[in-house]
Amino acid sequence: MRMLRGWMSLRLAYLFVPILLLLLFGAALTALLPPAEDRVSVGVLGVLRRATSDRDNPAPNNHVDGTDDDEERFTIIIQTYNRTDILLKLLNHYQAVPHLQRIIIVWNNVGEQTPQKLWNSVGPHPVPVIFKEQSTNRMRNRLQPFPEIDTDAVLMLDDDTLVSVPDISFAFSVWKQFPDQIVGFVPRKHVTTAGVYSYGSFELQDPEIGGGDRYSMVLIGAAFFHRRYLQLFQDQPQAVHALVDETQNCDDIAMNFAVALYLGQQSRPSSSSRSKSGSNRPSGVFVKPVDLRNLEKDASSGYLGMWHRPEHLLQRSYCLNKLAQIYGSMPLWFSNLMLCQFGFPSYANHKSRG
């Protein structure tokens, strides 16, 4: 009997030792892996970054005024007018966004009290919210370089737009690959007819039926961009600011013009001829959203956005021509690059990249 027990103990020992070795080996392999966040970034975007040529790298001095932490966080800017109930819903939603430093609300309800006390009363909140009261209701109020912005990345959002947390996180990871361009969810284009520009939408097309579409602008009502572009907009000709104030429109088109001109200056080739892949970079990169909603109908005020105005599209076309006249040229370049969380890079459903 004693021999039987000894034999069983020896057998268990032989079984236990291989299992222990396997566990130790697995633990050693796990320790060698990078953190989960790093593993995500090493995926397709990592390949995309390595495939980007040196001349398409961010413009010089992108992060001279920032720290490593600045590069890993971002600031949301929302300009609002007559939509307090929707705003509070959006503030609650965006509290769950990772890497968010703070939210700045550009309060265009001149003379009206902000809901700051109401918001604070239902706190505490993980992400601080700052209300910036404005003395005039102007569209370009949101494009100020507010001193509270201490991150390189800015996510600008309209006050009736709800973007899902996964979409925001993905777009932020894309922006970190293209920090000198506008990275956003709403592309648009300009159309040229006999030397006259008109404003057009961007349509995805079935690759088996349609030939695809291109865009030349990414609207800033749902987009990431570098905070330096806020000051860049302030430095634009006074005629640009006057145009935006005159129409109460087109600040997003003007921003695309300013960024396109800036990129052209930063990547201008040494020779007189323009490089096809060097200086002709578009102002923006389109990220196809999975869940982006318009909450305009939920506003108790019944206030409708500018795009409902019958003159809206005419104003946009007017702005395109006026801006081209102010700058002396059309700096916008077309792109068909579309990045998506599922199956990317895609070229806007084109059959080819041509």
NUPA-117348 format. One record per residue (C-alpha): residue number from 1; chain; residue in three letters; x, y negated, z negated. Coordinates in steps of 0.1 Angstrom, whole numbers. Layout:
seq mol type c1 c2 c3
NUM A ALA X Y Z
...
***
This chain:
seq mol type c1 c2 c3
1 A MET 0 0 0
2 A ARG 29 -23 -9
3 A MET 45 -16 24
4 A LEU 12 -24 42
5 A ARG 10 -58 25
6 A GLY 46 -65 34
7 A TRP 39 -56 70
8 A MET 9 -79 71
9 A SER 28 -108 56
10 A LEU 56 -103 82
11 A ARG 30 -103 110
12 A LEU 13 -135 97
13 A ALA 48 -152 96
14 A TYR 54 -143 132
15 A LEU 21 -158 142
16 A PHE 25 -189 121
17 A VAL 60 -199 133
18 A PRO 51 -203 171
19 A ILE 20 -223 161
20 A LEU 41 -246 139
21 A LEU 66 -250 167
22 A LEU 39 -259 192
23 A LEU 25 -285 168
24 A LEU 59 -301 162
25 A PHE 66 -302 200
26 A GLY 32 -319 206
27 A ALA 38 -345 179
28 A ALA 72 -353 194
29 A LEU 57 -358 229
30 A THR 30 -380 214
31 A ALA 56 -402 197
32 A LEU 73 -408 231
33 A LEU 42 -421 247
34 A PRO 36 -459 249
35 A PRO 8 -475 230
36 A ALA -27 -471 245
37 A GLU -29 -507 256
38 A ASP 4 -503 274
39 A ARG -7 -471 291
40 A VAL -37 -490 306
41 A SER -16 -517 321
42 A VAL 8 -491 336
43 A GLY -19 -478 358
44 A VAL -31 -491 391
45 A LEU -24 -527 382
46 A GLY 12 -518 373
47 A VAL 16 -503 407
48 A LEU 0 -534 423
49 A ARG 24 -556 404
50 A ARG 55 -536 415
51 A ALA 42 -537 451
52 A THR 39 -575 451
53 A SER 69 -592 467
54 A ASP 91 -617 449
55 A ARG 77 -646 469
56 A ASP 42 -637 456
57 A ASN 53 -638 419
58 A PRO 39 -666 397
59 A ALA 51 -701 404
60 A PRO 81 -712 383
61 A ASN 76 -724 347
62 A ASN 43 -705 343
63 A HIS 49 -698 306
64 A VAL 75 -723 295
65 A ASP 51 -739 271
66 A GLY 37 -706 258
67 A THR 47 -677 236
68 A ASP 43 -639 241
69 A ASP 11 -642 220
70 A ASP -2 -669 243
71 A GLU 1 -645 272
72 A GLU -20 -619 255
73 A ARG -49 -641 245
74 A PHE -72 -665 262
75 A THR -97 -694 256
76 A ILE -133 -695 268
77 A ILE -147 -729 280
78 A ILE -184 -733 284
79 A GLN -200 -765 295
80 A THR -237 -767 285
81 A TYR -267 -790 290
82 A ASN -302 -783 278
83 A ARG -297 -746 271
84 A THR -291 -743 234
85 A ASP -310 -711 230
86 A ILE -291 -693 258
87 A LEU -258 -708 245
88 A LEU -263 -692 210
89 A LYS -270 -659 227
90 A LEU -238 -662 248
91 A LEU -217 -672 217
92 A ASN -229 -641 199
93 A HIS -222 -619 229
94 A TYR -186 -632 235
95 A GLN -177 -627 198
96 A ALA -170 -590 208
97 A VAL -145 -598 235
98 A PRO -110 -586 227
99 A HIS -80 -610 230
100 A LEU -102 -640 227
101 A GLN -86 -669 208
102 A ARG -114 -694 206
103 A ILE -145 -707 224
104 A ILE -147 -744 234
105 A ILE -182 -757 241
106 A VAL -183 -789 262
107 A TRP -215 -805 249
108 A ASN -231 -826 276
109 A ASN -263 -833 257
110 A VAL -253 -869 251
111 A GLY -266 -883 218
112 A GLU -280 -849 206
113 A GLN -267 -830 176
114 A THR -247 -799 184
115 A PRO -258 -765 169
116 A GLN -225 -763 151
117 A LYS -241 -762 116
118 A LEU -267 -736 127
119 A TRP -240 -715 142
120 A ASN -218 -717 111
121 A SER -247 -709 89
122 A VAL -251 -674 104
123 A GLY -213 -667 101
124 A PRO -186 -659 95
125 A HIS -176 -652 130
126 A PRO -144 -635 142
127 A VAL -138 -660 170
128 A PRO -139 -697 161
129 A VAL -162 -720 182
130 A ILE -154 -757 187
131 A PHE -180 -782 201
132 A LYS -166 -811 221
133 A GLU -192 -838 223
134 A GLN -192 -859 255
135 A SER -201 -896 259
136 A THR -214 -891 295
137 A ASN -230 -861 312
138 A ARG -205 -854 340
139 A MET -198 -822 358
140 A ARG -161 -826 355
141 A ASN -161 -829 317
142 A ARG -152 -792 315
143 A LEU -120 -797 334
144 A GLN -102 -816 306
145 A PRO -70 -803 291
146 A PHE -84 -801 256
147 A PRO -57 -801 228
148 A GLU -74 -771 212
149 A ILE -63 -749 242
150 A ASP -32 -731 230
151 A THR -33 -701 254
152 A ASP -21 -699 289
153 A ALA -52 -682 302
154 A VAL -86 -701 303
155 A LEU -118 -683 311
156 A MET -144 -708 323
157 A LEU -180 -698 322
158 A ASP -213 -714 332
159 A ASP -239 -717 304
160 A ASP -263 -694 321
161 A THR -239 -666 329
162 A LEU -234 -635 308
163 A VAL -204 -614 318
164 A SER -200 -579 302
165 A VAL -170 -573 279
166 A PRO -155 -547 301
167 A ASP -156 -570 331
168 A ILE -139 -598 311
169 A SER -112 -575 298
170 A PHE -105 -561 333
171 A ALA -104 -596 349
172 A PHE -80 -607 322
173 A SER -57 -578 330
174 A VAL -59 -588 367
175 A TRP -52 -625 359
176 A LYS -20 -614 341
177 A GLN -8 -600 375
178 A PHE -19 -632 393
179 A PRO -15 -660 367
180 A ASP -10 -687 394
181 A GLN -43 -680 411
182 A ILE -80 -683 401
183 A VAL -92 -648 392
184 A GLY -130 -646 391
185 A PHE -163 -630 399
186 A VAL -179 -653 424
187 A PRO -163 -658 459
188 A ARG -174 -682 485
189 A LYS -160 -694 519
190 A HIS -159 -723 543
191 A VAL -170 -720 579
192 A THR -156 -741 607
193 A THR -177 -752 636
194 A ALA -163 -776 661
195 A GLY -140 -791 635
196 A VAL -168 -795 609
197 A TYR -168 -774 577
198 A SER -198 -759 561
199 A TYR -202 -740 528
200 A GLY -210 -703 531
201 A SER -216 -673 508
202 A PHE -196 -641 507
203 A GLU -214 -608 516
204 A LEU -201 -573 509
205 A GLN -208 -551 539
206 A ASP -211 -514 544
207 A PRO -177 -503 558
208 A GLU -195 -479 581
209 A ILE -218 -506 595
210 A GLY -204 -541 589
211 A GLY -170 -553 597
212 A GLY -164 -569 563
213 A ASP -162 -604 551
214 A ARG -136 -629 538
215 A TYR -136 -656 511
216 A SER -116 -688 507
217 A MET -127 -699 473
218 A VAL -133 -683 439
219 A LEU -158 -704 419
220 A ILE -147 -715 384
221 A GLY -181 -709 368
222 A ALA -169 -674 360
223 A ALA -132 -672 364
224 A PHE -98 -671 347
225 A PHE -71 -696 355
226 A HIS -39 -711 340
227 A ARG -45 -740 316
228 A ARG -20 -761 336
229 A TYR -47 -764 363
230 A LEU -68 -785 339
231 A GLN -41 -812 339
232 A LEU -35 -806 377
233 A PHE -72 -815 382
234 A GLN -68 -847 362
235 A ASP -38 -856 384
236 A GLN -58 -854 416
237 A PRO -66 -886 436
238 A GLN -92 -908 421
239 A ALA -113 -903 452
240 A VAL -117 -866 443
241 A HIS -130 -875 408
242 A ALA -153 -901 424
243 A LEU -167 -875 448
244 A VAL -175 -851 419
245 A ASP -192 -879 399
246 A GLU -211 -891 430
247 A THR -226 -856 437
248 A GLN -225 -842 402
249 A ASN -213 -812 421
250 A CYS -182 -796 438
251 A ASP -157 -797 409
252 A ASP -152 -760 416
253 A ILE -145 -766 452
254 A ALA -121 -795 443
255 A MET -103 -771 419
256 A ASN -98 -746 447
257 A PHE -84 -773 469
258 A ALA -60 -785 442
259 A VAL -48 -749 434
260 A ALA -43 -741 471
261 A LEU -22 -772 476
262 A TYR -2 -764 445
263 A LEU 5 -729 457
264 A GLY 15 -741 491
265 A GLN 40 -765 476
266 A GLN 54 -739 452
267 A SER 60 -712 478
268 A ARG 68 -734 508
269 A PRO 95 -716 529
270 A SER 128 -732 536
271 A SER 123 -731 574
272 A SER 99 -753 592
273 A SER 77 -724 603
274 A ARG 52 -712 577
275 A SER 56 -676 565
276 A LYS 25 -655 570
277 A SER 28 -639 536
278 A GLY 47 -666 516
279 A SER 30 -700 516
280 A ASN -4 -690 528
281 A ARG -17 -676 495
282 A PRO -54 -681 488
283 A SER -64 -701 458
284 A GLY -82 -672 442
285 A VAL -85 -634 437
286 A PHE -120 -618 437
287 A VAL -128 -593 410
288 A LYS -160 -574 417
289 A PRO -181 -575 385
290 A VAL -200 -544 372
291 A ASP -224 -563 349
292 A LEU -228 -600 354
293 A ARG -262 -615 346
294 A ASN -279 -649 351
295 A LEU -299 -659 320
296 A GLU -313 -691 334
297 A LYS -350 -679 332
298 A ASP -345 -672 295
299 A ALA -340 -709 287
300 A SER -369 -723 267
301 A SER -362 -758 281
302 A GLY -370 -745 316
303 A TYR -339 -764 329
304 A LEU -328 -751 363
305 A GLY -293 -753 376
306 A MET -280 -774 404
307 A TRP -281 -746 430
308 A HIS -319 -749 429
309 A ARG -318 -784 443
310 A PRO -327 -786 480
311 A GLU -297 -807 488
312 A HIS -273 -783 470
313 A LEU -258 -766 500
314 A LEU -257 -798 520
315 A GLN -237 -814 492
316 A ARG -213 -785 491
317 A SER -207 -788 528
318 A TYR -203 -826 525
319 A CYS -177 -821 497
320 A LEU -157 -797 519
321 A ASN -154 -822 547
322 A LYS -148 -851 523
323 A LEU -121 -833 504
324 A ALA -104 -823 537
325 A GLN -104 -860 546
326 A ILE -90 -871 513
327 A TYR -62 -846 514
328 A GLY -56 -849 551
329 A SER -59 -812 559
330 A MET -78 -780 550
331 A PRO -56 -762 524
332 A LEU -79 -732 518
333 A TRP -68 -698 531
334 A PHE -89 -667 536
335 A SER -86 -634 517
336 A ASN -104 -601 518
337 A LEU -88 -586 487
338 A MET -113 -573 461
339 A LEU -103 -557 429
340 A CYS -128 -535 410
341 A GLN -127 -513 379
342 A PHE -138 -483 400
343 A GLY -119 -476 432
344 A PHE -95 -505 439
345 A PRO -77 -522 455
346 A SER -105 -525 481
347 A TYR -104 -550 510
348 A ALA -140 -563 507
349 A ASN -153 -531 523
350 A HIS -133 -536 554
351 A LYS -126 -507 577
352 A SER -90 -519 578
353 A ARG -69 -546 562
354 A GLY -66 -566 594
***
